[in-house]
Amino acid sequence: MNVFRGRYRRATLAVRRVLFLAPRATDDLAAVEIHDELLRMLGGLDRQQRAAVVLTGIMEYSAEEAGRILGIRASSVRSLTSRAHMKKKVVHSA
């Protein structure tokens, strides 16, 4: 559990770096809205889904690499990201 927490913490820090080091949007309000939507969407996921989405979607690791980082199989990573995408669709349609 501690290994997962450490990996999760490092992934979270990496996402923050990506978000804050990304080129500034020309419209500051749009950047705030995008940031807020991203945090809201990630906040609606459970820890493993969030970690899988961050690693594969934002940090662009393959499912195999993300699986090694999280200590799970690549097929589990794909399943977690798929479920997370389904949650996203449900949230947007509500």
KATA-V829262 format. One record per helix or strand. SS is the DSSP state (2 for helix, 1 for strand). FROM is the first residue (numbers start at 0). LEN is the number of residues. If there is no record, write none. Layout:
ss=SS from=FROM len=LEN
ss=SS from=FROM len=LEN
//
This chain:
ss=2 from=1 len=20
ss=2 from=27 len=16
ss=2 from=46 len=12
ss=2 from=62 len=8
ss=2 from=73 len=20
//
